[in-house]
Each structure stands twice: as C-alpha cells, then as structure tokens.
C-alpha cells in the first residue's frame, strides 16, 4: 500500500476505516451510474442518403454535460476498486477540459481532491467548467502537462489518473452493450416500417 499524505481539508471519514470509505465511494459511484442511465441516441437521416443510418450519442443529459462523463466515472471507479485511490488521496491528471471537468465531478462525489494540469493558454470557460465541479487548476506549458501531473502526484502522494494511458480500464461493457442494443432496436423498428 503506498504511503498516504494528510488531506488538506477536513476528512469526512477520519473515524472510519479505509474499507468503509471504499464501500461508500463505490456505492456513490454506482448510484451516479444508475442515475445516468444509458446514453440517449439520436437518429439522423441525411438528405440524399436514404439508406444511411447515423446515430449520435447525446451526452448533454449527464451532470457535467460532457461526453467524457461516463469515461471519467469508469476511470475513478477503476482507481478506487483497484486500490490506486484511497480516502486521503488526491487525483492529478493532464486535461484540456471535458475529462477534467468530469473527473473533478467524480472525485468530488467521493470526497477526494482533484487537480487538473492544463495548458497555460486554456480558455477561461474551460477552466471554469473544471473548477465548477471542485477541481483545482495548475497551468503549465502544453507539452509538459503529462509529466507535470505525474510529478505532482508523486510529490504529494497522490494518484496520476493518466486518462490516456489508463483508458483501457474505463470500458463500460454494460454501456457499450446498451448503445449497441439501442441502435439495433432503432434499426429494427425502422426496417419493420419499410417492409
């Protein structure tokens, strides 16, 4: 088990054990996932292409209104279940907004601080999106984002989420199946009307 640093703010679970926190955090994340439901799909039929079926995911229904909301949920859940994140951890990641805002939201949901390492020139609106969900911001040269986030995590006994390197851990099989099933059902309904 890695060394743990003291949290910079009041710890919600000082009197409780780590396992109790982990159980609570996982339950909170699953409640969030249930509230998300499946990604709504919108079907488009482009003019001039009557046989083309185009489906688009509508992620504006999530609490962060981000297409990375489900991805961040899966990353944070993986980090907790796999023992990468503890009740007194901080999470660090390199981001340019969408994932950062969603990671900040998920970390806040389970009571752990989140630090987004962003490019110096990142637009204020994107910074506001991250901070509105409880994230802290560290600005660096764009080319240094990953290395700086990793170094900050190391120096502060935190966890470098590394959304790019750990994306494989964020696959939501039940969500992927749900999208497939929704698209299949829409296609089937349409095919029935064409018979």
Secondary structure, DSSP 4 states (H G I P E B T S, - for coil): ----PPPSS--TTTTS-HHHHHHHHHHHHHHHHHHH-SPEEEEE--TT-TT--EEEEEGGGSTT--TTHHHHHHHHHHHHHTTS--TT-EEEEE-SSHHHHHHHHHHHHTT-EEEEEEETT--HHHHHHHHTTT-EEEEE-GGGHHHHHHHHHHHTT-EE--TTTSGGGG--HHHHHHHHHHHHHHHHHHHHHH-
